Amino acid sequence: WIEIDHGNGEIATYGHLKYSSITVQEGTKVSKNQAIAQVGSSGWSTGAHLDFRLKVNGKHENPAQYVTAVSNQYFN
């Protein structure tokens, strides 16, 4: 998994990533739309998927309230 600290108490966690696909290291500054890893499949899953979690001030929040749908241009 990767955790990204967005500031203002917001920390996003991206899990179930493709083995050895992570392109960033601890302390790396990332930009909007920058690829940080590839989606993968782990454990007993039956296909590739992303586990996206968001904490705001240490409390888990519904990420749908903070993100918007993106164009399919990123999923070719």
Secondary structure, 3 states (H helix, E strand, C coil): CEEEEEECCEEEEEECECCCCCCCCCCCCCCCCCCCCCEECCCCCCCCECEEEEEECCEEECHHHCCCCCCHHHCC
